[in-house]
């Protein structure tokens, strides 16, 4: 998706396409950071809640 926005910007100079590609980058970085973060202490998982 980012490549699409970047290619549109590169070919047309459309600022909105550039901003779109940067937003996709930001969302991807936030998702990657959330996946790499260790679980918080005391946070119950769905499995723990089902058991008791």
N, C-alpha and C positions, 0 to 999 in steps of 0.2 A: 504494500500500500504506500509506503514511504517513497519507493522508487517511482511510482506513478506521479505523485505530487512533485517530486524533484524533477522528473523529466518534463512535466508540463511547465514548471518554472523555467527550466533551462532553455526550452524551445520558445517560450512566449514571453518570459520576463514577468509573468503574472505574480504579483506579490502575494495574493491569497493562496496560490499553489505553494509558494515557499513557506508561508506560515502554516499551512496544512502539513507539510512534510516535517516541519519542526515540532508541531504538536504530536504527530505520530512518534517521533523520536522521544519526546518527553514521556509519553504514555508507556512506551516500550521500556524505557529506563526505570520508570516507577514500578512496572510489573516485574522486571528483573530483580529490582531491589527487594520487593515484597517476597519473591520466591526464595531469595538467598537469606533473608532475615530468619534468625532462629525463633521458634515459637516463644511467646511470652510466658513467664512463669505464672502459674495459677490459672492460666487460660484452659478451660475445659474443651476437649474436642467433642465432636458429635458422637463418637463412640463411647466416651466417658458418660455423656448425658444419657445415652440409651441404656447403659448398664445400671444407672442408679440414681 
